[in-house]
Amino acid sequence: MPGGLHPLGGLAPQLAGQGGIPSPFVTLRAGRLSYRDALQLQERLLDGRRRRREDVLLLVEHPPVVTLGRGGSEAHLLHSREELARRGIEVLRTGRGGDVTYHGPGQLVGYPVVDLDPLGRDLHRYLRMLEATLIDTLAAFGLVAERIPGKTGVWVDGAKIASIGVGVRRWVSWHGFALNVAGDLTGFEAIVPCGLPGVRMTSLEGLLGRPVLLEDVESALVRAFSRVFGGRHSGEYEEHEPAL
């Protein structure tokens, strides 16, 4: 359909029941958090996952930052690090998979810290389930999103709306995904997103033509994560409560 609008919205039937993680999960909505602080928080959650039953879905929004994954090339930075710093954009190399991406205000970033044993330690399956979660989330707003074979992430009408780059430690996941909610995508102009020349980026607000509250997207994503992964959402951390 034109503009990627879903005629019905809601959960696409073919996405249901792909899960296999029986343990409950909790959400930690950390709000605006620097990328470095989010890494430190994930480290603590990774350590704590070995002592607790629940998986954790960490949801954050970052200040402007460009990250280079394990396969990231400096050639995909279209400006020097000094110029990016002058523009208020930090550049960091990180331990996730994938190439280069941009995070900034108006983008919902999710870091699932989940035990992959119930998925048979199948990383490919885990990535497809993250894509399904994002596709389901967008369907809740009436959009038809899709995968593109050979290109990790989620797309609408040929434009990329969500990026994925994960890491695994002792078969517990960290890092995760970023969903473009706000319409301002100028930060992506500083890079070759995901190392894909000519890729177009899009956003939820840009496709809908109206403002969207990040909190509404968070709620839709938590519901989608529960459906796709098959886990019961057992509650949330309060922001003032210690992560562990």
N, C-alpha and C positions, 0 to 999 in steps of 0.2 A: 504494500500500500504506500502511497506517496507520504514522504516524511517519516516512514517507519512506524506509523501509528497502528497499534494493535486494535482490531475491531471489537474485541471483548475485554482485553486486559486480563489481569490475574495470572494465575499459574498456568503456563503452557503444559498441557497434559503429558507431553512426551518427556518433560523434565522431572516429573514426580517419581519418587521411589528409587532414585539412583544412589541413595545413601548406603551406609553400612557402619556408621560410627554410632554404637549404641549408647555411649556414655552421655550424660547430660552436659550442657555447656552453659557458661555464664558469659555475660558481656561486660566489658570494661570500656565505658565511654569516657575517654580521657580528654576530649575537647581539643583545643589548640595545643600542640606539643611539638617541640623541635624534633628533627629527625634523630639527632644524637640521643636525646632523652627517650625517644620511642625505642631505640635500639637497647638502651639500658633496661627499660621496662620489660622488653621482650626477653632479655637475658634472665631477669628474675622470674618471669613467668615460665620460661623453659625449665629452670631449676626447680620451680615449685610444682610443675606438672608431674614430676616423678613421685610427689608426695600426696597428690590429691586426685580425686576421681574425675573431676570435671575438666573438659576442654575449656579454653578461653578464647573468645572472639574480641580482640582489642580493636576499637574504632577510634580514629584520630583524624585531625586536620592539621596539616603542616604549614609553617611559614615557607616562603619560596626556597626551594632546594632542588638541585639537579643531582641525581644519583646514577652512578655507573655500576652495573652489576658485574658479576664475575667475567662475563664475556664482553663487557662494555669497552668501546674504543674511544679514546680521546678525540679521534678524528670526527666523531659525531657531535662534538661540541662546536657550535658555529661561531662562538666568540671565545676569547681567552678567559682563563679563570679570573684574571684581574678585571676584565670588563664585566664579567658576570657578577663579581663581588661589588663592583661599582653600582650595578643595577639592583643590588640587594639580594642576589641569588647565590646561595652557598653551593659548592660543588663537593660531593663526597663519593668515595669509592666504598662499596658495601658488599656484603657476602651473599646477596640474593642471586638468583639466576637472571639471565637476560642481559640486555644492553643498557641503553641510557633512557632515563625518563625524567619527567618534571613533576614535582609535587608543589601545591600551593593552596592558598585560601580558596574555599569553594569546592574543594575536591575531598571526597570521602575515601579515606584510606583504611583498609582492614587488614589486620595481622592475626590470622587464626593460629593459635598455639594448640594443636590437636595431635593426639596419638594416632599415628598412621598404621598401627598394627591391625586394627579391625578392617582396614582396606587392603590387607595383604601386603603392606609396604609398597603399594603400587603408586608411584609418583605421577605417572601419566594419568591414572584414574583420578587422583586427587586434583590435578590441574583441570581436568574436564568438569569435575564437580564444582570447582570455583567458578568456572565459566557459566555453568548451569545456574548457580546461585545468582550471578550478576544478570543473566538473561531473565530469570524469574523476577528479580527486583525491578528491572525496567518494564517488564510486562505489567507490573502493578500500577505503572503510570501510563499504560496504554501504548507502549512502544514494543515493536518487534525487533529484537536484537538477535545476533547470530554469531556462531564461530566461523572462522575461515580456515580451512584445512592448511596445516603447516605454519600457521601464525597464531601463537598463543595470545589470547585476549578476547574482547567482545566488540562487535561492530554493529553499526546501524547504517543502512544504505551506503555501505562501502567506506564509512568513516569510523575511526576507532574512538570508542567512548570509555573503554576500560582496559587497563594494562595489568598484567600479572607477572610477578617474579618472586619465586619462593626459595626458601632454604630449608634444610632438614638437618637436625642434630639428634643422633640416637633415635631416629625414626619418630621424632616429634617435629612438627612443622613450625616455621617462623617466617618472617617477611609475609608477603601476601599480594594484595591487589589495590588498585586505585581507580575510583569511578569519578569521572568528571561530572559534577553537578552544576556549578555556576557557569555562566556563559563566557567569562573572560579566559581565553586560552592563549593569551599572548606569551606566557612563559614557555610554551612549547616551541615558539619561534626561535629560541636560542639553541635548539638541539635538532638532531635528526631522530625523532621519537622512535624508540625501540630499534634504532639502526635501520629503519625502513625508509629509504629515500622516496619522497613524494607522498608519504602517508598523510591523510587528512585526519585531523582530530575534531571531535564534536563533543557536545555536552547535553545533559538532560534539559537544562533551561533553554539552550539553543534550539533543540528539537521541538520542545513544547511551546516555545514562544512566550513563556511566562516565568516568574520567579518560583523557585522551589525551595522549601525549607530543608536544610541538611538533616534536621531531626526527623522529618518525615521519611527521608530516604534511609536513614539509619533503621527506623522501625520496619520498613519494608524489607530491608536487607536481612535483619535478624529473623524475620518470619521465613524468608526464602532460604536462609542458611539452615534453619531447623527442618524445613521440608526436604531439601536436597540431601542433607547429611543424615537425616533420620534421628537427630538428637533432640532431646527435650530441653527447651530453654528454661533453666531453673532459677534465673534471677540475674541481677546486675550488681556489680561493684558500685558503691558510692564513690564519687571522685575523691572525697577526703579520706576514704578508707585505704589502708595499705593494700598493695596488690597481692600480698601473700600473708 
